[in-house]
């Protein structure tokens, strides 16, 4: 058998090998945060969960509360809904009530700009710290051993912020059912939809569109609306075993150890000033004899010298002279004028956060004959302020009291009481609305309110009525008069339809109702005759039972019993 020679894989050159970060090589243990991923299905599921567990759409059907199903419509079902105007189940029956929705599109949220730099290795993260666990404790033993609490930091990649659009259709049998559903759904607009403990997304509901259709002799009430959801996407495909992971773990060291190690001896960095001989050659071959050398002076110098250079308003003697530590450099810093408290100082322009003048009571700003004072910010005056010209105020004027002088006088007092004019002949004109909180007096009569009560039951002597209240009251009086006249004119005659011995006579009639303000209708509003004879009122009572009018006779008081062949005639206030 011939020998089989296996081909060897050529090693990758060191310069081409990917950089390896040992700090990111760790084992994911149980209980550690998993990689974060947010998909489109998560946002669809958030809407479904919120409808079924928070909104909980319910309607009343035949006196019973019925839960409204919520369905995600497939393309085929949505096409059928738009074509037919309703939904059917597997048995071809119309589904009522029901809520159907679908996702219609999505786009980038331009209000939150995110640049990942590299999708394969995102550079934008949210960082959070995991608290200490049983395996990462900080106790007295750790302190004695020089151990610090190890902290765990996690970087979570910033997602792509998206705006998703959904279309909804609601089907019910009655408008009342639709109103209840729309009220519950609209109340949830603007909140965060989603399952507790998971991702939640801000939603907004657009306007509702109502229609009513007929299908197979069934009346269908339909409402359409749109939902805008602000979501975010982190694909799960980036969380494979090879990385990159959307959640990255970082650990702080539990112990810091410091050691001493140098690449260049200190002696070689210092030179002897006179001969330039290296320090390591002075006094022997070791630094231990350095303290025994007394005949030489050691000076350290700067590799890069520095210097002071004068500028505007600052003079420096020996300006620009370099200093490296090898020799003394003397420099004097001064300004061109005396700035003591008693000096006269002159500047071209002054910019300061505060300017305080205490020497004289007057502060004058004058430049080339133009006297202007420009103040940027707030101006506080602790004394009187006199303005000989006009004052233009761009904001609000807040004062305890106003005194104005013009042809007539006006005073606005600090208490809020205000006087305009000085005689009854003065005329005050207002353009616009007048808002009065409180009462006002007119020729000695105090008016405290304007009443819009149409029944005028309060009879308030300090209230004025509106046109609406007056007209409504008058219309009510006219209508009541018409009702009173119609009621007073009701006089109808009825013949008994049946008699139940010994004391009840029945009529097919309805008693007229007295209008508001009149005494209720009683037996005194009727006259009864039996076989042509008057029946005394103190022996009878009346009762209305649905469409039947009953006459009840007190047999002992009237002196006889009713018989089936008696004729009883009633005359009085019947409806017709």
PyMOL commands that set and color helices and strands:
alter all, ss='L'
color gray80, all
select helices_A, chain A and resi 14-16+22-24+40-55+75-84+140-144+175-187+236-238+266-269+279-281+287-292+467-488+523-525+537-539+555-558
alter helices_A, ss='H'
color red, helices_A
select strands_A, chain A and resi 58-61+64-67+69-72+98-108+125-130+152-157+160-172+192-194+200-205+209-215+218-233+247-251+315-316+333-334+402-405+409-412+418-420+440-442+445-447+449-451+463-465+492-495+498-500+504-508+526-530+533-534+540-545+548-553+568-572
alter strands_A, ss='S'
color yellow, strands_A
deselect
rebuild
show_as cartoon
